[in-house]
Amino acid sequence: MTATVEPTSEQTSLTVLAACPHDCPDTCAMVVTVEDGVATEVRGNREMPYTDGGLCVKVDNYLDRVYSPERVLHPMRRVGPKGSGQFERISWEDAIAEIADRYRTIIAEDGPEAIMPCNYLGTQGILQGLNVGDPFFNKLGATVAERTYCDSGACTAYVMTMGDTAGVDPESFVHSRFILIWAANIMSTNLHLWPYVAEARKRGAKVVVVDPVRTRTANAADQHIAIRPGTDGALAMALMHVIITEGLTDEAYVAEHTVGFEELSERVQQYTPEWASEETGVPVEVIRTLAREYATSQPSVIRIGVAVERHAGGGQTVRALACLPALVGAWRNPGGGILQLPLWAFPVNWPAFMHPELQTPGTRVVNLFQLGEALTGGLELDPPLKSLFVYNSNPVVVCPDQDRMIAGLMREDLFTVVSEQFMTDTADYADIVLPATTQLEQTDVNFSWGHLYVTYNHQAIEALGEAVPNTELFRRLAAAMGFEEPCFRRTDEEMVAEAFDWSAPAMAGITIESLQERGWQRLNVPPADEYAPHAEGGFPTPSGKVEFVSSVAAGGNFVVPLFRQGSNDHQSGAPVDPLPHYIGPNEGRDSELAARFPLNLLSPKAHAFINSSYGNLARHRRVQKEPVLLINPEDAGERDIEDGATVRVFNDRGAFTVRAKVDASVMPGVTVSSLGHWRKHSIDLATPASLNPTAFADLGNAPTFSDTLVEVETVADAREA
């Protein structure tokens, strides 16, 4: 299949190769059919092995998104009260001029740090995604937004232990004899990995899922191990205890390819299965059996999900999990090891898109988890924030501290600009709304954090209305501000040329032209049947080995540069224990706070949404159904909550109202309400984000969403109170 197929005189259709834009490990290759300039079909590319012709429920109806009558297609200015959704259409010239004028005034009165961007991975491509606005805001001198929503803690821990290795090729899972899926509902969030898991099962592999919830993936597995939220590290340390004390290690691999085994052996003695059972709720014999089967069924593989880092001890949990494959010699064969983020294999030229040299040294940093505090005075900022520029994100739904977020966005003195495809809950509070393109209307090139293929996205149709890609948006803003550096005048084609180190060994055989022609290419790594990158060690750590005792820990906490830019001056620099250890949830089961709020609230990714994307589209809302709170029958009975009852979920940060679904798929003490439903569609204009904490985890300034403690009561009980 070629990049485009020109129509003949008898034919009016065009086939265009594209790539899914979303923050998802599958990074699917797509094929778009265009007839007379209108896209009529989007499907998975059958020639790309990992996509294999299929798209998930989120993207399978992508044309609903592109041609939705709710699309924002023209710049708009607010004419009503903030939050009212009242806007008037204006020209691009007026919109850009107003933004530039307001920025000059704010800079003159308060300095550039009074302006702050807010963005993440609403679009994941290298051109249009995470870093597209970094050069502009660096040059402006704006407050740096630290973006550690996802995997920053896990990456920090992973790199401390094994270095920036891609780990296991997901396609090699077919060779695994034991597959341990930890804190990942891959049938909803990593769908294209499941066929490889299913094939391994046909060949005799056992599949075990560790998760507080009996998810779709857990239902399909051979065994589901329910675990109390935030205690994953206790189970991981206990697994090492059993493996070491029962002599189940691969002694030769440990001796040749690891550092610190004696120290680790001493450390794990305290983490007995009996202790871990009390902490996690997992029976002692289940812990022992899991350790034995994992160690003796080689090659064994661990697939960890993003959720594993989202509690106080998330970083040390990943440290422990990253140690396990080396202990048992799982790395010796294809299909053995651990899969976190294969993105480490891609030689992306990040500096060309971040341009950190434009940043003024010492520019202040504010983490997006603290945005609500930053906008309302909870953080002591001098100067205070006077402008927020939002793109590729919907912080009202995805950031914690929703009540303070709304209060901040309601400030009349806060000039807010939102670039969007739809009028999201955040766009409702904007002063200026700018129209953004969808993937079919823009050019991009993608790495993947779930497989080893580069994908290329050709623009398939002309942009609808006056929508523009993010690259063009920041070209216009830079011109209006008088920025003259060459990076602000680059075309999209020039940016594609800078996207990778095309001379890197991993890119051998891949050129811009070949990538455009095929739409996808596998990195220059061995085929999955032969891919065992650490059979003979060779880990990219200072020692070249798996570091049970981390040599970089003495430097204190650090954040992998991919997730942020600027210095680490805002961090404490406190020493990090070089050995893995257990850190429990911020508020333990016996704490005063837990007595007031005895239930744990989890807000996992929804099946039909990508974070908050698609949360407004009718077909996706029908699939996902109305927001509910899953609650165990035991907990529901104690509160006289019946299935279908309207309940109030609350803590000392906020509350939201939702229908209860009494369901034994969640363990006692745990409640679940998925992320992604829009605030404006909720019963009382609140979502689980109103309850989430802003505290950081132990490494990488990761979030602690899973440490959310709540109480639940029926709405009738709440009214009587």
Secondary structure as UniProt FT lines:
FT   STRAND          4..5
FT   TURN            9..10
FT   STRAND          13..19
FT   TURN            25..26
FT   STRAND          29..35
FT   TURN            36..37
FT   STRAND          38..44
FT   TURN            46..47
FT   TURN            49..53
FT   TURN            57..61
FT   HELIX           62..66
FT   TURN            69..70
FT   STRAND          76..78
FT   TURN            82..83
FT   STRAND          87..89
FT   HELIX           92..110
FT   HELIX           112..114
FT   STRAND          115..119
FT   TURN            126..128
FT   TURN            130..133
FT   HELIX           134..140
FT   STRAND          144..146
FT   HELIX           152..162
FT   HELIX           170..175
FT   STRAND          178..182
FT   HELIX           186..189
FT   HELIX           191..193
FT   HELIX           194..202
FT   TURN            203..204
FT   STRAND          206..210
FT   HELIX           216..220
FT   STRAND          223..225
FT   TURN            229..230
FT   HELIX           232..245
FT   TURN            246..247
FT   HELIX           251..257
FT   STRAND          258..259
FT   HELIX           261..268
FT   TURN            269..270
FT   HELIX           273..280
FT   HELIX           284..296
FT   STRAND          300..304
FT   HELIX           306..309
FT   TURN            312..313
FT   HELIX           314..328
FT   HELIX           330..332
FT   TURN            334..335
FT   STRAND          337..339
FT   HELIX           342..345
FT   HELIX           351..354
FT   HELIX           356..358
FT   TURN            361..362
FT   STRAND          365..367
FT   HELIX           368..370
FT   HELIX           371..376
FT   STRAND          387..391
FT   HELIX           395..398
FT   HELIX           402..409
FT   TURN            412..413
FT   STRAND          415..420
FT   TURN            425..426
FT   HELIX           427..429
FT   STRAND          432..436
FT   HELIX           439..441
FT   STRAND          444..446
FT   STRAND          453..457
FT   TURN            465..466
FT   HELIX           470..480
FT   TURN            481..482
FT   HELIX           486..489
FT   HELIX           492..498
FT   TURN            502..503
FT   HELIX           505..507
FT   TURN            508..509
FT   HELIX           512..518
FT   STRAND          520..522
FT   TURN            528..530
FT   TURN            533..536
FT   TURN            542..543
FT   STRAND          546..547
FT   HELIX           553..555
FT   HELIX           561..563
FT   TURN            569..570
FT   TURN            589..590
FT   HELIX           592..596
FT   STRAND          599..602
FT   TURN            611..612
FT   TURN            614..616
FT   HELIX           618..624
FT   STRAND          628..631
FT   HELIX           633..638
FT   TURN            639..640
FT   TURN            643..644
FT   STRAND          646..650
FT   STRAND          655..662
FT   TURN            664..665
FT   TURN            668..669
FT   STRAND          670..672
FT   HELIX           679..681
FT   HELIX           688..690
FT   TURN            700..701
FT   HELIX           705..707
FT   STRAND          708..714
FT   HELIX           715..720
//
